[in-house]
Amino acid sequence: KARFGLSAAEDITHRFRAACQQQAVTLTLQEDRASLTLSGGPSALEFDLSKVPGPEAASRLQALTLGLAERVCSLEQRLAAAAEETATSPRKSSRQAGPLLFLPDPDAQRGGPGPG
């Protein structure tokens, strides 16, 4: 982190995401290298990216692509599980449908301590 000019509390991932959301990312392409600048935040971060030889680049790109695909599949499974849990739990789905700020708690109206 120190080599990127970040404090111990800052995270490069958070900084990159914030710069992308603010559209504060610049990519400058040159013949044999590229420069990535994140200008969102207290100070700009600049990364010099070297060109990787073809065979090495292909294997790195393949690993990156497969890693991203694996992450997407994992997130899709988690989302499907959460959606299924919400659909099978009427209490959760009714609470998520909208704010119930002024309605009394249904458990309090039953008058008992509950099962147990």
N, C-alpha and C positions, 0 to 999 in steps of 0.2 A: 504494500500500500504506500509506503513511504516513497518508493521510486516513482509513483504516479502523482505525488504531491498531495496525497490524501491523508487525513488524520486517522488515528486508530478507530475512531467512531464511524468514519465514512466507509461506505461500501461501494466498490466500483460498479457492481450490478445496479444498485439503486441510482447511482449517478448517471449511468448510461440510460436506464429506463426514463429517468426524469428528463434528460436531454432529448430523447426521442419524442416524448410527449409534448415538449415545448418546441419541437422542430428546431432544435439548436445543435444539430449534428451536421458537420460538413465533411465530405469525402473528396479529397483531391487526388486524382489519378495522374501518375507520371509514367514514363516508359517502363522503368524497372522497379518502381515502388509506389506506395500510396500513403496518404496521410489522413488520419481520422481525427477530427477536432470536435470535442464536446464543449460548447460554449455556454451552456446553461449552468448556473451555479456561481459560487463566489469567484472562482478563477477557471480559466479555460484549461482543459486537459488535451494534450496532443499526443497521438500515437503514430509513430512511423512504422509502417507495415512493409516488410520486405517481400519481394517476389519469391515464391517457393518454386523449385524445379518441378517440372511436369509430373513425373512419377510420384514424387512425394506429395505434391498438391492433390493428386487424384486420391491417394489413400487418406489424406487428411479430410478432404471434402466428403469422401464416402463415410468416414467415421462420424463426422459432424452431422451429416444427413441422417444416418441411422440413429444417432443419439437423439436428434430432434424428433424423428418419427416415433421413437420409443417413448419420449416424454409426452408427445401428443396423445398416443394411445393410452398412457397411464392417466393423463388428465381426463380423457374421454370416459374411461372406466370409472373414475372417481365421480365425475359429473353424473353419469348414468346411475350409479349407486345412490348418490344424494337425491336425484330426482325420484328414484323408486322409493326411497325411504320417505320422502315427503308425500308421495302419492298414497302410500299405504298407511300413513299416520294422519288421520283427519285432524287431530289436535294441532300438529305442527303446520299442516297446510292451511288451516284456518287462521293461525297466528301470522303466517307469512303473507296471507292474502292482502292484508292491509293493517293499518294501525288500529289497535283496539284499546286506545288509551283510556276511554271513559267507561268501558264495560267492566262489570265485576268479574272476579275470578270464578269460574264455574265450580271449582273445588270448594271454595268457601261457602257456596250456596247449599251444598249437600248436608252440611251440619255435622259431619262426622270427621274423625281424624283420618279416615281412609283405611285401606286394607293394611293389614300387618298385624 
